[in-house]
Amino acid sequence: MTNTHSPQDVEERLAQSHPSELYVHALQLFEQGRKDEAVKWFFAGQLRFRYLLIANPGLPEDDEPAAMDALNATVGSSINEWAAGEPNDWADAMQAALDWDARYPNPTTPKDKYAHALEETRAGLASLIQQIRDNVDMIREQRTEAGLENR
């Protein structure tokens, strides 16, 4: 018996999950060759994890902050290296993560309870998107100089 879920079901399930689950989903997609989707989910996970940490600044460093650092170092390094090969798609995937986050509640870190932290976190990702869009040629040149693929 095949267990298939619609993209909507997946999005709704992930919206109810701890941010680390979004990183796991991103890694699975990346390993399946669904790399563009993986970029979106990596940034959705990162957005929600950063928000969780900003909203809860007193968390022990060896707990949630360490988990996010480890996920960024492992999952993030491969996904970001690949994603930067096409800066416009990279920025589009980040925007898709922002759009997804805006559509769904966040029970791990309720949006209304920590509105300022949410605004700060979303503004940080929006700023990164703009920085990438403003520097596409420079990103491509730096990748060429470093011997990395531009797609």
C-alpha positions as CSV (number, residue, x, y, z in Angstrom):
1,M,0.0,0.0,0.0
2,T,1.4,3.3,-1.1
3,N,1.3,6.2,1.3
4,T,1.1,9.4,-0.8
5,H,0.5,12.9,0.5
6,S,-0.4,15.9,-1.6
7,P,2.0,18.9,-1.5
8,Q,-0.7,20.7,0.6
9,D,-0.7,17.8,3.1
10,V,3.1,18.0,3.4
11,E,3.1,21.7,3.8
12,E,0.4,21.5,6.5
13,R,2.3,18.8,8.4
14,L,5.6,20.6,8.2
15,A,3.9,23.8,9.5
16,Q,3.0,21.9,12.7
17,S,6.6,20.5,13.1
18,H,9.6,21.6,14.9
19,P,11.9,23.6,12.6
20,S,14.5,20.8,12.6
21,E,11.9,18.6,10.8
22,L,12.0,21.1,7.9
23,Y,15.8,20.7,7.6
24,V,15.3,16.9,7.5
25,H,12.7,17.3,4.8
26,A,15.1,19.5,2.9
27,L,17.9,17.0,3.1
28,Q,15.6,14.2,1.9
29,L,14.5,16.2,-1.1
30,F,18.1,17.2,-1.9
31,E,19.2,13.6,-1.8
32,Q,16.3,12.6,-4.1
33,G,17.5,15.2,-6.6
34,R,14.7,17.6,-5.9
35,K,17.2,20.3,-5.2
36,D,15.1,23.4,-5.9
37,E,12.4,22.2,-3.5
38,A,15.1,21.4,-0.9
39,V,16.4,25.0,-1.0
40,K,12.9,26.3,-0.2
41,W,12.5,23.9,2.8
42,F,16.0,24.5,4.1
43,F,15.2,28.2,4.3
44,A,11.8,27.6,5.7
45,G,13.4,25.6,8.5
46,Q,16.1,28.1,9.0
47,L,13.6,31.0,9.1
48,R,11.5,29.2,11.8
49,F,14.6,28.1,13.7
50,R,16.0,31.6,13.8
51,Y,12.6,32.9,14.9
52,L,12.5,30.3,17.7
53,L,15.9,31.4,18.9
54,I,15.2,35.1,18.7
55,A,11.9,34.7,20.5
56,N,13.6,32.6,23.3
57,P,17.0,34.2,23.9
58,G,17.6,32.4,27.2
59,L,17.8,28.9,25.7
60,P,20.9,27.0,26.8
61,E,23.6,27.2,24.1
62,D,24.0,23.5,24.0
63,D,20.4,22.9,23.2
64,E,18.4,24.5,20.4
65,P,21.1,26.9,19.3
66,A,23.6,24.0,19.0
67,A,21.1,22.0,17.1
68,M,20.5,24.8,14.6
69,D,24.3,25.4,14.2
70,A,24.8,21.7,13.5
71,L,22.0,21.6,10.9
72,N,23.3,24.7,9.2
73,A,26.8,23.2,9.1
74,T,25.7,19.9,7.7
75,V,22.5,20.3,5.7
76,G,23.0,24.0,4.9
77,S,26.5,23.7,3.5
78,S,25.5,21.3,0.7
79,I,22.3,23.0,-0.1
80,N,23.7,26.6,-0.1
81,E,26.7,25.6,-2.2
82,W,24.4,24.1,-4.8
83,A,21.7,26.9,-4.6
84,A,24.2,29.7,-5.1
85,G,25.0,28.2,-8.5
86,E,21.9,30.0,-9.8
87,P,21.5,33.1,-7.6
88,N,18.1,34.1,-9.0
89,D,16.6,30.7,-8.2
90,W,18.3,30.8,-4.8
91,A,16.6,34.1,-4.0
92,D,13.3,32.8,-5.4
93,A,13.5,29.7,-3.1
94,M,14.1,32.0,-0.1
95,Q,11.1,34.1,-1.1
96,A,9.0,30.9,-1.4
97,A,10.1,30.0,2.1
98,L,8.9,33.4,3.4
99,D,5.6,33.1,1.5
100,W,5.0,29.6,2.9
101,D,5.8,30.8,6.5
102,A,3.3,33.6,6.1
103,R,0.5,31.2,5.0
104,Y,0.8,28.8,7.9
105,P,0.6,29.1,11.7
106,N,3.7,28.2,13.8
107,P,2.7,26.3,16.9
108,T,6.3,25.8,17.9
109,T,6.8,29.6,18.2
110,P,3.4,31.3,18.0
111,K,3.5,34.3,15.6
112,D,1.2,36.6,17.7
113,K,3.1,36.0,20.9
114,Y,6.5,37.1,19.5
115,A,5.5,39.5,16.7
116,H,8.6,41.6,17.0
117,A,10.9,38.6,16.8
118,L,9.0,37.3,13.8
119,E,9.3,40.7,12.1
120,E,13.0,40.8,12.8
121,T,13.6,37.3,11.5
122,R,11.6,37.7,8.3
123,A,13.3,41.1,7.6
124,G,16.7,39.4,7.9
125,L,15.8,36.8,5.2
126,A,14.2,39.5,3.0
127,S,17.4,41.5,3.3
128,L,19.5,38.4,2.2
129,I,17.2,37.9,-0.8
130,Q,17.7,41.5,-1.8
131,Q,21.5,41.3,-1.3
132,I,21.6,38.2,-3.6
133,R,19.4,39.9,-6.2
134,D,21.6,43.0,-6.2
135,N,24.8,40.9,-6.5
136,V,24.1,38.2,-9.0
137,D,27.1,39.0,-11.2
138,M,29.5,39.2,-8.3
139,I,28.2,35.9,-6.9
140,R,28.8,34.2,-10.2
141,E,32.3,35.8,-10.6
142,Q,33.3,34.7,-7.1
143,R,32.0,31.1,-7.8
144,T,34.0,31.0,-11.0
145,E,37.1,32.2,-9.2
146,A,36.6,29.5,-6.6
147,G,36.1,26.8,-9.2
148,L,32.4,26.3,-8.3
149,E,29.7,25.6,-10.8
150,N,27.4,28.3,-12.1
151,R,24.2,26.9,-13.5
